[in-house]
């Protein structure tokens, strides 16, 4: 994390929140009003800006930073 972290744009944060809530790439794309590949691009960009190893790690970092609410335990 640390110095490698950069602030997220609104679209990157929205993509990250959608992913954190369990949305698929197709569902994210619909919610964001863009193509599936564009939605995945913004999610990868958010992960990179947070210094995450992958998308799941990006969610963990975002929860720690208070950017995303913890979804709690899934049934």
N, C-alpha and C positions, 0 to 999 in steps of 0.2 A: 504494500500500500504506500504510505508515506508520500514522498516527493513525486512519485510517478503518477499520482492521482490528479486528474483534471476534472473540472466541473462538467456535469452532464447537461446537454441541451434538453429542452422540454420533450422532444420526440424520443430521445434516448431513454429518458426517465420513464416515459409512458410505456415504451417497449419493455423495459425492465420490470415495471410494475405488473404488466400483463403476464409476462413470463412467470413472475413470482406467484401470481394467483393461479397458475396451472393452465393457462391458455396455450393452445397449440400454435404453431407458426401460422397456420391458415386463419385461426381465430384472431390472432394478433394483427394479421394483415387487414382483416375486415374491420376490426376496431380502429385501426390507425388510418384506414382509407388508402392503402397502398398495396403493392404486390407482396407476395410471400417473401421473395428474395430481398426486397427493400426492408421489410420488417426484421428479417434475420440479420441484415447488415447493421441496422441500428442497435440491435441487441448485442452483436459482436463489438461494435464500437463502444457501447457503454461498458462492456466487460473490460475492454482494453484500457479505457480511460480510468477505470477503477483499479487497474493493475491486477485483475483477476486472472486465474489460470484457465477458467472456463465460465460458462454461463451460470452454472449453479454456484460457483464461488463468487461470482458477481452479485448474486442475490444475497448471499451471506454477508458480504461486505456492505451492501446497501442497507441491510437490516441493522447491522452494527452502527452504521452512520446515521440511522434514523430516516433514510430516504424512502424506505419501503417498510410497511408494517409486516411484522411476523405473521405468517398465516397460521401458526399453531400446528397442532397435530392433526393430520388428515385421517379420516375414518378408515 
